[in-house]
């Protein structure tokens, strides 16, 4: 088996184990402490930030404009529509050679 397959398999198993372990840990608690709940609620914003900021800083102009367009549209439109429009803008800009 190629080395990359072992890395992918181990990474998948590790991801599954951490998710399952977290579920088991939270299932044993009668009540989730407020600080833990606040920390868990902050995770989606932190993950989104780690995905978007590097592209915004070091990406090309189509990606930067697409992110800013999606940010503005997210104030009024549903999330799925915002993602579709932002992604469509970047795809179209790349297809046009920008």
Phi, psi and omega per residue, in radians:
X1 nan 2.403 -3.136
X2 -1.134 2.614 -3.104
X3 -1.051 -0.620 -3.119
X4 -1.127 -0.569 3.109
X5 -1.170 -0.671 3.094
X6 -1.134 -0.706 3.110
X7 -1.109 -0.786 3.139
X8 -1.129 -0.744 3.131
X9 -1.114 -0.820 3.136
X10 -1.124 -0.719 3.103
X11 -1.092 -0.710 3.104
X12 -1.144 -0.759 3.107
X13 -1.124 -0.702 3.118
X14 -1.140 -0.722 3.093
X15 -1.087 -0.809 3.122
X16 -1.076 -0.744 -3.115
X17 -1.107 -0.725 -3.137
X18 -1.197 -0.672 3.111
X19 -1.174 -0.780 -3.134
X20 -1.158 -0.704 3.103
X21 -1.101 -0.708 3.084
X22 -1.114 -0.688 3.103
X23 -1.114 -0.778 3.116
X24 -1.085 -0.719 -3.135
X25 -1.125 -0.795 -3.135
X26 -1.228 -0.536 3.140
X27 -1.193 -0.442 -3.137
X28 -1.382 -0.300 -3.123
X29 -1.460 2.394 3.064
X30 -1.269 -0.713 -3.121
X31 -2.433 2.338 3.127
X32 -1.389 2.209 3.114
X33 -1.055 2.590 -3.055
X34 -1.097 -0.620 3.125
X35 -1.168 -0.682 3.098
X36 -1.171 -0.722 3.106
X37 -1.095 -0.722 3.103
X38 -1.113 -0.703 3.116
X39 -1.140 -0.733 3.123
X40 -1.175 -0.573 3.097
X41 -1.223 -0.395 3.140
X42 -1.452 -0.223 -3.064
X43 -1.080 -0.823 -3.123
X44 -1.027 -0.712 3.115
X45 -1.148 -0.658 3.128
X46 -1.169 -0.723 3.128
X47 -1.156 -0.772 3.114
X48 -1.060 -0.705 3.124
X49 -1.099 -0.734 -3.128
X50 -1.198 -0.370 3.100
X51 -1.508 -0.731 -2.990
X52 -1.432 -0.759 -3.005
X53 -1.066 -0.797 3.109
X54 -1.039 -0.654 3.097
X55 -1.184 -0.689 3.128
X56 -1.139 -0.655 -3.086
X57 -1.375 -0.801 -3.011
X58 -1.983 0.067 -3.133
X59 -1.393 3.049 3.086
X60 -1.434 3.033 -3.081
X61 -1.084 -0.665 3.104
X62 -1.025 -0.703 3.116
X63 -1.155 -0.746 3.137
X64 -1.091 -0.805 3.138
X65 -1.164 -0.675 3.099
X66 -1.070 -0.712 3.108
X67 -1.154 -0.787 3.130
X68 -1.136 -0.687 3.083
X69 -1.072 -0.791 3.125
X70 -1.120 -0.654 3.128
X71 -1.107 -0.739 3.130
X72 -1.205 -0.764 -3.123
X73 -1.158 -0.490 -3.112
X74 -1.171 -0.265 3.099
X75 -1.272 -0.404 -3.069
X76 -2.152 -0.443 -3.011
X77 -1.877 2.774 3.051
X78 -1.102 2.723 -3.046
X79 -1.037 -0.776 -3.101
X80 -1.099 -0.704 3.105
X81 -1.144 -0.727 3.127
X82 -1.072 -0.787 3.129
X83 -1.110 -0.741 -3.133
X84 -1.105 -0.762 -3.127
X85 -1.196 -0.780 3.123
X86 -1.077 -0.781 3.119
X87 -1.162 -0.733 3.105
X88 -1.062 -0.670 3.106
X89 -1.092 -0.804 -3.121
X90 -1.141 -0.736 3.123
X91 -1.090 -0.781 3.136
X92 -1.128 -0.731 3.140
X93 -1.120 -0.702 3.101
X94 -1.172 -0.668 3.131
X95 -1.138 -0.543 3.113
X96 -1.434 -0.065 3.054
X97 1.673 0.263 3.136
X98 -1.572 nan nan
